[in-house]
């Protein structure tokens, strides 16, 4: 992929973009300040923890919904498994 000329051209366009250059300079400046790096790390850790918590809640709700769905499906099944098959009301040929 990296050897693909189209990819290389696109990356060249991105890296030559003035806003990209400015963003990279800001990032490098922030990385020089240890206090700012610690602040960013703490912020990122907090966001990861929040995201993990949300994922766990979603998994729990999803599992509950799946269990409810299975329960409803079981309730819809016929209770008597030996029910007779329906037969046609037409008389068989040859019998009167």
C-alpha positions in Angstrom: 0.0 0.0 0.0 2.7 2.5 0.9 4.4 1.8 -2.4 1.2 2.7 -4.3 1.8 5.9 -6.3 -1.8 7.1 -5.6 -1.3 6.6 -1.8 2.1 8.5 -2.0 0.5 11.3 -3.9 -2.4 11.6 -1.4 0.0 11.6 1.5 2.1 14.3 -0.1 -1.0 16.4 -0.5 -2.0 15.9 3.1 1.5 16.7 4.5 1.8 19.8 2.4 -1.5 21.2 3.6 -0.9 24.3 5.7 -3.4 23.3 8.4 -1.8 19.9 8.7 1.6 21.5 9.1 0.2 23.9 11.7 -1.4 21.0 13.6 1.8 19.0 13.6 3.8 22.0 15.0 1.2 22.4 17.8 1.5 18.8 18.6 5.3 18.9 18.8 5.1 22.0 21.0 2.7 20.3 23.4 4.9 17.2 23.6 7.8 19.4 24.8 5.8 20.5 27.9 5.8 17.6 30.4 2.9 19.0 32.3 0.8 19.2 29.2 1.7 15.6 28.3 0.7 14.4 31.8 -2.6 16.4 31.4 -3.3 14.8 28.0 -2.4 11.3 29.3 -4.9 11.7 32.2 -7.5 13.0 29.9 -7.0 10.1 27.5 -7.1 7.6 30.4 -10.4 9.1 31.6 -11.9 8.9 28.2 -10.8 5.3 27.8 -12.3 4.4 31.2 -15.6 6.1 30.2 -15.6 4.3 26.9 -14.9 0.9 28.5 -17.7 1.5 31.0 -20.1 2.4 28.2 -19.1 -0.8 26.3 -19.7 -2.9 29.4 -23.1 -1.4 29.9 -24.0 -2.0 26.3 -22.8 -5.6 26.5 -25.0 -6.1 29.6 -28.1 -4.6 28.0 -27.4 -6.5 24.8 -27.2 -9.8 26.7 -30.4 -9.0 28.6 -32.2 -8.2 25.4 -31.0 -11.4 23.8 -32.2 -13.4 26.8 -35.6 -11.7 26.7 -35.8 -12.5 23.0 -35.0 -16.2 23.6 -37.6 -16.3 26.3 -40.3 -14.8 24.1 -39.4 -17.2 21.3 -39.8 -20.2 23.7 -43.1 -18.9 24.9 -44.3 -18.8 21.3 -43.5 -22.4 20.6 -46.4 -24.9 20.9 -46.6 -26.4 24.3 -48.0 -29.8 23.2 -45.3 -31.4 20.9 -47.6 -34.3 20.0 -50.2 -32.2 18.3 -51.9 -34.0 15.4 -51.0 -32.7 11.9 -53.9 -31.1 10.2 -55.5 -33.2 7.5 -57.5 -32.1 4.6 -61.3 -32.1 5.0 -61.7 -33.7 1.5 -62.8 -37.3 1.5 -60.4 -39.8 0.2 -61.2 -41.3 -3.2 -62.6 -44.7 -3.2 -64.3 -44.5 0.2 -67.9 -43.5 0.7 
